[in-house]
């Protein structure tokens, strides 16, 4: 097995570099999943067209069509890509990432505890060669985000000779061999491609390999062509020598012809004298024509002088334009390196923050699973880390969340992992959502992770609400908040309020009502307020309105702005100041 590069390279950086060398003119993604993979997201972000997204799992395919906006040059196919003509079975296992054509027995070397939860005979399977012919698109990039890639590629036919870039999920060790890196190297090397990089997944034996067209092979073909050109040049040299010999022979023949022409010339000379006489007659006519021509020249010179003046003006203008162009180019060359460095620094810092945030979440959650898909949801990973740290540090008596989603699951799992609500029925976690679709999704997500008992999730449609600052639409959750106020009325409690809804397009400053709305029912407690998306202008204005409200109501508070991916406004209120 060849040595593996252990240097971590951002996948998007590699794709950006490869796209500049091999511009994608047509892309196919086998195993597109629900569209959240870095490969599909990169294609969408870079506006690559045309693209064929292939996903065999019906549930994943429906999510894929929902998550990726419609594009007339993007094709969505619910098909299972198979290899060979023999019957195939689609295996469902307890690790959904490994659902596919490989049986649990073949995956035991990677996942010793993997179990089969279902099987399905494939009746509409299609090979990669047949799939490409049916779509008839000029593909030069191919992504295979499933196992086993080598056997799928062995049935790709002639299309591999036109592919310039292949990105494939692969098993780095030699077992199972049908999905191994060694086997994939062999298949693609035979069609003139070579591996240029290998990314590892969190599982050390699984990764993604990138292959490009073998440039060394092209160089060998070019050398062969160069030798053929030299042979043609030798043939041309031989023909040139033959041509020179024929030229000598033709010169002798020309000399003989010139002698004959000399005799004929003498005869012509006699005729010339006769013509000379005729020319004298014509001379008089010519002199008259010259007079007329001189008059024409005078007119023409006047026109030419005007044309020269116009030409000088054009030249002067051209010189000014050239000077302006030089100034523009100088300014561009002066500022371009600074802009490029600033952009690269920003992207690198964001990538580092994301990696650190995901590692931190893994350390917090000790139940053996993890939460994926942060970037398809409203909160960022660094926001998730901040919430978990606050929950563990502050040990809140109640948590209220406006706008459910992945944050709901994250908080519930944190509460369970930190064992904060155990044997304390007075503590609670309440989450509101106005949209039935997202409410149902969150409900299913909590049940799937077994933490639905940690959350009181309510479907509360938006209704009209107003105060002195304007008219708004906010959650119809008064009854729930009244009941909560009764539960925590004995003594001062510690609360967390996460404001991540409703959406900004609901109305102007849509998230402002959370503060006055809550304060109407619950005020004289120590409350931590978290406002997400604080880089946006509306959220900045909302934070200012909150601070004015607290000051007007004589409520003690502290506040801070946390610079994470989306920006976060964090404040703590301590109830009304004493008037004594």
Secondary structure in CASP SS format (residue, H / E / C, confidence):
PFRMAT SS
TARGET T0000
AUTHOR 0000-0000-0000
METHOD secondary structure of the structure
MODEL  1
X C 1.00
X C 1.00
X C 1.00
X C 1.00
X C 1.00
X C 1.00
X C 1.00
X C 1.00
X C 1.00
X C 1.00
X H 1.00
X H 1.00
X H 1.00
X H 1.00
X H 1.00
X H 1.00
X H 1.00
X H 1.00
X H 1.00
X H 1.00
X H 1.00
X C 1.00
X C 1.00
X C 1.00
X C 1.00
X C 1.00
X E 1.00
X E 1.00
X E 1.00
X E 1.00
X C 1.00
X C 1.00
X C 1.00
X C 1.00
X C 1.00
X C 1.00
X C 1.00
X H 1.00
X H 1.00
X H 1.00
X H 1.00
X H 1.00
X H 1.00
X H 1.00
X H 1.00
X C 1.00
X C 1.00
X C 1.00
X C 1.00
X C 1.00
X E 1.00
X E 1.00
X E 1.00
X E 1.00
X C 1.00
X C 1.00
X C 1.00
X H 1.00
X H 1.00
X H 1.00
X H 1.00
X H 1.00
X H 1.00
X H 1.00
X H 1.00
X H 1.00
X H 1.00
X C 1.00
X C 1.00
X C 1.00
X C 1.00
X C 1.00
X C 1.00
X E 1.00
X E 1.00
X E 1.00
X E 1.00
X C 1.00
X C 1.00
X C 1.00
X E 1.00
X C 1.00
X C 1.00
X C 1.00
X C 1.00
X C 1.00
X C 1.00
X C 1.00
X E 1.00
X E 1.00
X E 1.00
X E 1.00
X E 1.00
X C 1.00
X C 1.00
X H 1.00
X H 1.00
X H 1.00
X C 1.00
X E 1.00
X C 1.00
X C 1.00
X C 1.00
X H 1.00
X H 1.00
X H 1.00
X H 1.00
X C 1.00
X C 1.00
X C 1.00
X C 1.00
X C 1.00
X C 1.00
X C 1.00
X C 1.00
X E 1.00
X E 1.00
X E 1.00
X E 1.00
X E 1.00
X E 1.00
X C 1.00
X C 1.00
X C 1.00
X C 1.00
X E 1.00
X C 1.00
X H 1.00
X H 1.00
X H 1.00
X H 1.00
X H 1.00
X H 1.00
X H 1.00
X H 1.00
X C 1.00
X C 1.00
X C 1.00
X C 1.00
X C 1.00
X E 1.00
X E 1.00
X E 1.00
X E 1.00
X C 1.00
X C 1.00
X C 1.00
X C 1.00
X H 1.00
X H 1.00
X H 1.00
X H 1.00
X H 1.00
X H 1.00
X C 1.00
X C 1.00
X H 1.00
X H 1.00
X H 1.00
X H 1.00
X H 1.00
X C 1.00
X C 1.00
X C 1.00
X E 1.00
X E 1.00
X E 1.00
X E 1.00
X E 1.00
X E 1.00
X E 1.00
X C 1.00
X C 1.00
X C 1.00
X C 1.00
X C 1.00
X H 1.00
X H 1.00
X H 1.00
X E 1.00
X H 1.00
X H 1.00
X H 1.00
X H 1.00
X H 1.00
X H 1.00
X H 1.00
X H 1.00
X H 1.00
X C 1.00
X C 1.00
X C 1.00
X E 1.00
X E 1.00
X E 1.00
X E 1.00
X E 1.00
X E 1.00
X E 1.00
X E 1.00
X C 1.00
X C 1.00
X C 1.00
X C 1.00
X C 1.00
X E 1.00
X E 1.00
X E 1.00
X E 1.00
X E 1.00
X E 1.00
X E 1.00
X E 1.00
X C 1.00
X H 1.00
X H 1.00
X H 1.00
X H 1.00
X H 1.00
X H 1.00
X H 1.00
X H 1.00
X H 1.00
X H 1.00
X H 1.00
X H 1.00
X H 1.00
X H 1.00
X H 1.00
X H 1.00
X H 1.00
X H 1.00
X H 1.00
X H 1.00
X H 1.00
X H 1.00
X H 1.00
X H 1.00
X H 1.00
X H 1.00
X H 1.00
X H 1.00
X H 1.00
X H 1.00
X H 1.00
X H 1.00
X H 1.00
X H 1.00
X H 1.00
X H 1.00
X H 1.00
X H 1.00
X H 1.00
X H 1.00
X H 1.00
X H 1.00
X H 1.00
X H 1.00
X H 1.00
X H 1.00
X H 1.00
X H 1.00
X H 1.00
X H 1.00
X H 1.00
X H 1.00
X H 1.00
X H 1.00
X H 1.00
X H 1.00
X H 1.00
X H 1.00
X H 1.00
X H 1.00
X H 1.00
X H 1.00
X H 1.00
X H 1.00
X H 1.00
X H 1.00
X H 1.00
X H 1.00
X H 1.00
X H 1.00
X H 1.00
X H 1.00
X H 1.00
X H 1.00
X H 1.00
X H 1.00
X H 1.00
X H 1.00
X H 1.00
X H 1.00
X H 1.00
X H 1.00
X H 1.00
X H 1.00
X H 1.00
X H 1.00
X H 1.00
X H 1.00
X H 1.00
X H 1.00
X H 1.00
X H 1.00
X H 1.00
X H 1.00
X H 1.00
X H 1.00
X H 1.00
X H 1.00
X H 1.00
X H 1.00
X H 1.00
X H 1.00
X H 1.00
X H 1.00
X H 1.00
X H 1.00
X H 1.00
X H 1.00
X H 1.00
X H 1.00
X H 1.00
X H 1.00
X H 1.00
X H 1.00
X H 1.00
X H 1.00
X H 1.00
X H 1.00
X H 1.00
X H 1.00
X H 1.00
X H 1.00
X H 1.00
X H 1.00
X H 1.00
X H 1.00
X H 1.00
X H 1.00
X H 1.00
X H 1.00
X H 1.00
X H 1.00
X H 1.00
X H 1.00
X H 1.00
X H 1.00
X H 1.00
X H 1.00
X H 1.00
X H 1.00
X H 1.00
X H 1.00
X H 1.00
X H 1.00
X H 1.00
X H 1.00
X H 1.00
X H 1.00
X H 1.00
X H 1.00
X C 1.00
X C 1.00
X C 1.00
X C 1.00
X C 1.00
X C 1.00
X C 1.00
X C 1.00
X C 1.00
X H 1.00
X H 1.00
X H 1.00
X C 1.00
X C 1.00
X C 1.00
X C 1.00
X H 1.00
X H 1.00
X H 1.00
X H 1.00
X H 1.00
X H 1.00
X H 1.00
X H 1.00
X H 1.00
X H 1.00
X H 1.00
X H 1.00
X H 1.00
X H 1.00
X C 1.00
X C 1.00
X C 1.00
X E 1.00
X E 1.00
X E 1.00
X E 1.00
X E 1.00
X C 1.00
X C 1.00
X C 1.00
X H 1.00
X H 1.00
X H 1.00
X H 1.00
X H 1.00
X H 1.00
X H 1.00
X H 1.00
X H 1.00
X H 1.00
X H 1.00
X H 1.00
X H 1.00
X C 1.00
X C 1.00
X C 1.00
X C 1.00
X C 1.00
X C 1.00
X C 1.00
X C 1.00
X C 1.00
X E 1.00
X E 1.00
X E 1.00
X E 1.00
X E 1.00
X E 1.00
X C 1.00
X C 1.00
X H 1.00
X H 1.00
X H 1.00
X H 1.00
X H 1.00
X H 1.00
X H 1.00
X H 1.00
X H 1.00
X H 1.00
X H 1.00
X H 1.00
X H 1.00
X C 1.00
X C 1.00
X C 1.00
X H 1.00
X H 1.00
X H 1.00
X C 1.00
X E 1.00
X E 1.00
X E 1.00
X E 1.00
X C 1.00
X C 1.00
X E 1.00
X E 1.00
X E 1.00
X E 1.00
X E 1.00
X E 1.00
X C 1.00
X C 1.00
X E 1.00
X E 1.00
X E 1.00
X E 1.00
X E 1.00
X E 1.00
X C 1.00
X C 1.00
X H 1.00
X H 1.00
X H 1.00
X H 1.00
X H 1.00
X H 1.00
X H 1.00
X H 1.00
X H 1.00
X H 1.00
X C 1.00
X C 1.00
X C 1.00
X C 1.00
X C 1.00
X C 1.00
X E 1.00
X E 1.00
X E 1.00
X E 1.00
X E 1.00
X E 1.00
X C 1.00
X C 1.00
X C 1.00
X C 1.00
X C 1.00
X C 1.00
X C 1.00
X C 1.00
X C 1.00
X C 1.00
X C 1.00
X C 1.00
X C 1.00
X H 1.00
X H 1.00
X H 1.00
X H 1.00
X H 1.00
X H 1.00
X H 1.00
X H 1.00
X H 1.00
X C 1.00
X C 1.00
X C 1.00
X C 1.00
X E 1.00
X E 1.00
X E 1.00
X E 1.00
X E 1.00
X E 1.00
X E 1.00
X C 1.00
X C 1.00
X C 1.00
X C 1.00
X H 1.00
X H 1.00
X H 1.00
X H 1.00
X H 1.00
X H 1.00
X H 1.00
X H 1.00
X H 1.00
X H 1.00
X H 1.00
X H 1.00
X H 1.00
X H 1.00
X H 1.00
X H 1.00
X C 1.00
X C 1.00
X E 1.00
X E 1.00
X E 1.00
X E 1.00
X E 1.00
X E 1.00
X E 1.00
X E 1.00
X C 1.00
X C 1.00
X C 1.00
X C 1.00
X C 1.00
X E 1.00
X E 1.00
X E 1.00
X E 1.00
X E 1.00
X E 1.00
X E 1.00
X E 1.00
X E 1.00
X C 1.00
X C 1.00
X C 1.00
X C 1.00
END
